[in-house]
Amino acid sequence: SVAAVRDWLQAPWLAPATGELLYQAELALPAADADVSLTVDADASNVAIDLPAPLGKRRGELDALALRFTATDAQQDVKLDHAGLVSAWLRLRDGELERGNIQLGGGKARLPHEVGLTVGGQVTHVVVRDWVDYFSSDTQAASDGDALPLRELALNTARANIYDLDVPDAQLKVTPGENDWRFAVDSPTLVAALTMPEGYSARGALPMTLDVQQIVVQSAAADAG
């Protein structure tokens, strides 16, 4: 099960993933001073990931999972390919995720030099409201110590939905601040930044801040013509 893998890797940040894995594994135990390696080919169709799209996954989706795990005394590297659509390279140290990269849309993940997790790539559709709700949720706040150490999420998307405003051909970026989350969008029709403080809720005392630098609104008459 995913829970068994999470416990074996001592990786509480895998909490959003649940379900059962059917897999074949090959373990290599080389001579002294060489890396131990574990190669796994798995059917992940019964695994769900409780995150907003495009990182979320329902049971029945993306069933082909290839994973390679290498370990030395000081660190462990996890490389993952999910149906050719998601690639990841994560480095763990003493059971904690030190740094890593996740690429979406067919790109190849590369291990970053800086501490933290980066997410990038190309996706078809992103709903910004879902991510704002996720980062401001009670579940996320309660599990903050076990959360992914996200340093940057930067995606190119064919269509972004930003609070019911459809924005085509957008570049989206999410970064953590000292006491907030920062969202930025850059597109031909909208250039804007949103800052969400920690503890934000839709009807709470702490407001979000929206800074719109450019917006292009096309009239119905222009669309018809």
Buried (B, 14 or more C-beta within 10 A) or exposed (E): EBEEBBEEBEBBBBBBBBBBBEEEEEEEEEEEEEEBBBBBEBBBBBBBBBBBBBBBBEBEBBBBBBBBBBBEEEEBBBBBBBEEBBBBBBBBEEEEBBBBBBBBBEBEBEBBEEEBBBBBBBBEEBBBEBBBBBBBEEEEEEBEEEBBBBBBBBBBBEBBBBEEBEBEEBBBBBBBEEEBBBBBBBBEBBBBBBBBBBEBEEEEEEEBEEEEEEEEEEEEEEEEE
